[in-house]
Amino acid sequence: MTFEKTCEISNNELRSNFPKNSGQLKKIRVIVEEAETERSKKNQLLKKASSDPLFNSDIEETTMDKIIHK
């Protein structure tokens, strides 16, 4: 079983409740990632790309190729 959950950290401590249907878990894998920081960086890059002339010309070219080759 795999599930993802964003948790709050309090006093450098992480606590999480598992779903009731998770049974008797023996081992789990925990990956720690700064969720808001990573999302913020990605959003900034997307905003920057939207005003990049080369990026926009690539998007336009790809769109035209799809229209022509339909």
N, C-alpha and C positions, 0 to 999 in steps of 0.2 A: 504494500500500500504506500502511496505517495501523496502528500498534501503539503501545501505551502501556507505559511501564516506569518504576518508581520506582527512583531511583539515589541512592547515597550521595555526598556532597560531601566531598572531602578536600583540605585546603590551598587552599580556594576553587577547586578544579578538579573538573570533571565529566568522567567517562569512561564510555563505554557501548559495548558490542559489539552490532552489528546482527545480525539473524537471517541465517543462511546463504543463505536464498532471497531476500534483499533485492536481489540483483543488483548492478549498478554504479550506485549512487545518485549523483546529481549535485547535488541540492539537497534539503535537509530543513528542516522548520520545528520549532523548539524552543520550548516554552512552559514557563516555570519557575514552579512553584507550591509553596508550603510544604505538603507533603502532610499531615503529621501535625497541624500547626496547624489547617488548614482542617477536617480530619475531626473534630478535637477540638471545635471551635466548633459544628459541625453536631450532634454528639452532645449537647452541652450544651443546645442549643436544643430538640432532640427530647425530652430529659428534662424540660425546663421545660414544654414544651407538654403533656406527658402529665399534668401536675397542674393545668393551667389549666381552670377550670370552663367557660368559654365555648367553648374548643376541644373539650372532651369533650362538651358539649351539641350542638355542630355535628356531631360524629362520630355521636352517638346518633341525631340527626335524620336524617342521611344514611342510616344503616343502616336505620332504620324506613321511610324512603321506598322503599328497595330491596326490603324485605320486602313492603310493601303493593302495590307496582307490579309484582310478578313475574308 
